[in-house]
Amino acid sequence: MAIKIRLRRIGAKKKPIYRMVVADARSPRDGRFIEMVGHYNPLVNPPQITVNEERVGQWLKWGAQPTETVKSLLARVGVWQKVASG
């Protein structure tokens, strides 16, 4: 089973807010997920990113693959460097 860390869209029309979730790669974008590990709000300036670093690191260690967008968000908050180095 391929596990991905990806964004799940919530919020009203034209006002997106995203949850960072761990999900099976075969499930739909806004469908079933295993665990929620963060939030991303692109509407505020600067964009608000909250991440549970401990759980994200654990899932990455277990082999979960982040999408390109999630990888860039993790790099922006400094989590990706911590995981890559150790």
Stockholm file with secondary structure:
# STOCKHOLM 1.0

chainA/1-86         MAIKIRLRRIGAKKKPIYRMVVADARSPRDGRFIEMVGHYNPLVNPPQITVNEERVGQWLKWGAQPTETVKSLLARVGVWQKVASG
#=GR chainA/1-86 SS CCEEEEEEEESSTTCCEEEEEEEETTSCTTSCCSEEEEEEETTSSSCEEEECHHHHHHHHHTTCEECHHHHHHHHHHTHHHHHHHC
#=GC SS_cons        CCEEEEEEEESSTTCCEEEEEEEETTSCTTSCCSEEEEEEETTSSSCEEEECHHHHHHHHHTTCEECHHHHHHHHHHTHHHHHHHC
//
